[in-house]
Amino acid sequence: MTAIKTKSRIELMRALANAGVEKMRKHPSDEEHRLQVACVRWFRLQYPELAHALFAVPNGGRRDATTGSKLKAEGALAGVSDLILLKSNDKYGALLIEMKTVKGRQSDSQKYWEQKITKSGEYRYVVCRTFDEFKDEVSCYLSTSLLTNKKKRWDAKER
């Protein structure tokens, strides 16, 4: 009986302490981080000659106002994709990759940036939610590029 009274007293104290306080956003898990790390590691092992061409854009995360102002002044843009593969292929100048969990959704600024950057058709933008999606997108994108390079080398040999 005493345990029940103690528990209800604690619940009452919590309720009073939280009264009028906005519900805090749940802390995000590191699932997206772990997914991105696995994808980058795979890429660097699979394509060591292109390891320098895939890089992260550290736009996310919490920052104080001063740091945020400095980054904005230096050219940081809201919504930029998480990863950029700076390698052209037959159709595109670069592959822009937004990493999301299965339940994750693009923010309004990410949708806006995607719409603006892909408007001319110069860049390929993808949202990858799994390791396999990342591998498939990158492999397909680079196979177009690699086939073109092989054809160029073959044509050069024929001359």
DAMOBEL-V534017 format. One record per residue. RES is the residue in one letter. OMEGA is omega in radians with two decimals (NA if undefined). D_FIRST is the distance of its C-alpha to the first C-alpha in Angstrom with 2 decimals. Layout:
res=RES omega=OMEGA d_first=D_FIRST
res=RES omega=OMEGA d_first=D_FIRST
This chain:
res=M omega=3.13 d_first=0.00
res=T omega=3.13 d_first=3.81
res=A omega=3.13 d_first=5.41
res=I omega=3.11 d_first=5.20
res=K omega=3.13 d_first=6.43
res=T omega=-3.13 d_first=8.71
res=K omega=-3.13 d_first=9.96
res=S omega=3.09 d_first=10.82
res=R omega=3.11 d_first=12.36
res=I omega=3.12 d_first=14.40
res=E omega=3.10 d_first=15.50
res=L omega=3.12 d_first=16.57
res=M omega=3.09 d_first=18.47
res=R omega=-3.13 d_first=20.13
res=A omega=3.12 d_first=21.15
res=L omega=-3.13 d_first=22.64
res=A omega=-3.08 d_first=24.39
res=N omega=-3.12 d_first=25.87
res=A omega=3.11 d_first=26.92
res=G omega=3.13 d_first=30.68
res=V omega=3.11 d_first=31.05
res=E omega=3.10 d_first=32.93
res=K omega=-3.11 d_first=31.18
res=M omega=3.07 d_first=32.57
res=R omega=3.11 d_first=34.69
res=K omega=3.11 d_first=33.29
res=H omega=-3.13 d_first=34.98
res=P omega=3.09 d_first=37.74
res=S omega=3.11 d_first=37.73
res=D omega=-3.08 d_first=40.76
res=E omega=3.14 d_first=41.81
res=E omega=3.10 d_first=44.91
res=H omega=-3.13 d_first=45.81
res=R omega=3.10 d_first=45.62
res=L omega=-3.13 d_first=47.69
res=Q omega=3.12 d_first=50.32
res=V omega=3.13 d_first=50.55
res=A omega=-3.13 d_first=51.08
res=C omega=-3.14 d_first=53.73
res=V omega=3.10 d_first=55.61
res=R omega=3.12 d_first=55.60
res=W omega=-3.11 d_first=56.95
res=F omega=-3.09 d_first=59.60
res=R omega=3.05 d_first=60.83
res=L omega=-3.09 d_first=61.15
res=Q omega=-3.07 d_first=62.76
res=Y omega=-3.08 d_first=65.12
res=P omega=3.13 d_first=65.79
res=E omega=3.13 d_first=68.96
res=L omega=-3.07 d_first=66.91
res=A omega=-3.13 d_first=63.99
res=H omega=-3.03 d_first=65.15
res=A omega=3.09 d_first=65.34
res=L omega=-3.12 d_first=61.62
res=F omega=3.14 d_first=59.54
res=A omega=3.04 d_first=56.32
res=V omega=-3.05 d_first=56.28
res=P omega=-3.13 d_first=53.46
res=N omega=-3.04 d_first=52.82
res=G omega=3.07 d_first=49.06
res=G omega=3.14 d_first=46.28
res=R omega=3.11 d_first=45.04
res=R omega=3.06 d_first=47.60
res=D omega=-3.06 d_first=48.01
res=A omega=-3.12 d_first=50.45
res=T omega=3.14 d_first=53.30
res=T omega=3.11 d_first=53.23
res=G omega=3.12 d_first=52.98
res=S omega=3.12 d_first=56.00
res=K omega=-3.13 d_first=58.00
res=L omega=3.12 d_first=57.31
res=K omega=3.12 d_first=58.28
res=A omega=3.13 d_first=61.46
res=E omega=3.07 d_first=62.24
res=G omega=3.10 d_first=62.11
res=A omega=3.14 d_first=58.58
res=L omega=3.07 d_first=58.00
res=A omega=3.02 d_first=54.78
res=G omega=-3.13 d_first=54.38
res=V omega=-3.09 d_first=56.69
res=S omega=-3.11 d_first=55.94
res=D omega=-3.10 d_first=53.95
res=L omega=3.05 d_first=56.87
res=I omega=3.02 d_first=60.62
res=L omega=-3.05 d_first=63.08
res=L omega=-3.14 d_first=66.33
res=K omega=3.13 d_first=68.67
res=S omega=2.98 d_first=70.87
res=N omega=-3.10 d_first=71.73
res=D omega=-3.03 d_first=74.20
res=K omega=-2.95 d_first=72.27
res=Y omega=3.11 d_first=70.01
res=G omega=3.14 d_first=70.17
res=A omega=3.06 d_first=66.61
res=L omega=-3.12 d_first=63.36
res=L omega=-2.98 d_first=60.39
res=I omega=3.03 d_first=57.01
res=E omega=-3.14 d_first=53.69
res=M omega=3.09 d_first=50.76
res=K omega=3.00 d_first=47.70
res=T omega=3.13 d_first=44.76
res=V omega=-3.13 d_first=44.70
res=K omega=-3.08 d_first=42.47
res=G omega=3.14 d_first=44.17
res=R omega=3.08 d_first=46.55
res=Q omega=3.04 d_first=49.47
res=S omega=3.10 d_first=49.08
res=D omega=-3.13 d_first=51.61
res=S omega=3.09 d_first=53.51
res=Q omega=3.10 d_first=53.75
res=K omega=3.14 d_first=55.10
res=Y omega=-3.13 d_first=57.54
res=W omega=3.10 d_first=58.79
res=E omega=-3.12 d_first=59.21
res=Q omega=-3.12 d_first=61.24
res=K omega=-3.01 d_first=63.43
res=I omega=-3.12 d_first=64.07
res=T omega=-3.07 d_first=64.89
res=K omega=-3.09 d_first=67.02
res=S omega=-3.13 d_first=70.31
res=G omega=-3.07 d_first=69.43
res=E omega=-3.08 d_first=70.02
res=Y omega=3.04 d_first=66.57
res=R omega=-3.14 d_first=64.22
res=Y omega=3.12 d_first=60.57
res=V omega=2.99 d_first=57.85
res=V omega=3.14 d_first=54.08
res=C omega=-3.10 d_first=52.81
res=R omega=3.14 d_first=49.30
res=T omega=3.08 d_first=49.67
res=F omega=-3.13 d_first=51.61
res=D omega=3.08 d_first=53.92
res=E omega=3.12 d_first=54.70
res=F omega=-3.14 d_first=55.66
res=K omega=-3.13 d_first=57.87
res=D omega=-3.12 d_first=59.54
res=E omega=-3.12 d_first=60.22
res=V omega=-3.13 d_first=61.62
res=S omega=3.12 d_first=63.63
res=C omega=3.14 d_first=65.13
res=Y omega=-3.10 d_first=65.93
res=L omega=3.13 d_first=67.57
res=S omega=3.06 d_first=69.41
res=T omega=3.13 d_first=71.35
res=S omega=-3.11 d_first=72.15
res=L omega=3.10 d_first=73.05
res=L omega=3.11 d_first=75.27
res=T omega=-3.14 d_first=77.11
res=N omega=3.11 d_first=77.67
res=K omega=3.14 d_first=78.99
res=K omega=3.12 d_first=81.31
res=K omega=3.12 d_first=82.60
res=R omega=3.13 d_first=83.34
res=W omega=3.12 d_first=85.00
res=D omega=-3.14 d_first=87.12
res=A omega=3.13 d_first=88.13
res=K omega=-3.11 d_first=89.32
res=E omega=-3.10 d_first=91.47
res=R omega=NA d_first=93.37
